[in-house]
Amino acid sequence: MRVADFTFELPDSLIARHPLAERRSSRLLTL
């Protein structure tokens, strides 16, 4: 396995800056 295998583009728009008002609306990505 190489470090380069884990290099990918992640747009800033997909990074949470603040929590959602309703916790039920949140999602979690697990790998």
Secondary structure as UniProt FT lines:
FT   HELIX           3..6
FT   HELIX           12..14
FT   HELIX           23..25
//
